[in-house]
Amino acid sequence: TSTKISDDEFQHIEKIQKEITDLEVPAFIRRQQQ
């Protein structure tokens, strides 16, 4: 079996990671400012 991730899967993973970062970073900054 191939361990290479297809381009579609890779873009999907990147999109999810970006969305998670966009959610987590502002929450982290708000906690630091309190």
C-alpha positions as a Python dict, from the first residue, in 0.01 Angstrom:
ca = {
    (1, 'T'): (0, 0, 0),
    (2, 'S'): (117, 353, -73),
    (3, 'T'): (181, 584, 219),
    (4, 'K'): (177, 891, -7),
    (5, 'I'): (-113, 1123, 69),
    (6, 'S'): (-302, 1242, -236),
    (7, 'D'): (-306, 1614, -313),
    (8, 'D'): (-677, 1636, -231),
    (9, 'E'): (-625, 1475, 108),
    (10, 'F'): (-326, 1698, 180),
    (11, 'Q'): (-519, 2015, 93),
    (12, 'H'): (-809, 1895, 308),
    (13, 'I'): (-574, 1836, 603),
    (14, 'E'): (-415, 2178, 556),
    (15, 'K'): (-757, 2342, 544),
    (16, 'I'): (-862, 2174, 871),
    (17, 'Q'): (-534, 2269, 1039),
    (18, 'K'): (-577, 2631, 931),
    (19, 'E'): (-935, 2638, 1062),
    (20, 'I'): (-822, 2492, 1395),
    (21, 'T'): (-543, 2749, 1419),
    (22, 'D'): (-782, 3032, 1336),
    (23, 'L'): (-1006, 2917, 1623),
    (24, 'E'): (-738, 2838, 1880),
    (25, 'V'): (-506, 3137, 1837),
    (26, 'P'): (-762, 3411, 1917),
    (27, 'A'): (-883, 3213, 2218),
    (28, 'F'): (-523, 3174, 2337),
    (29, 'I'): (-457, 3547, 2293),
    (30, 'R'): (-775, 3636, 2483),
    (31, 'R'): (-670, 3413, 2773),
    (32, 'Q'): (-330, 3582, 2782),
    (33, 'Q'): (-488, 3929, 2792),
    (34, 'Q'): (-723, 3856, 3082),
}
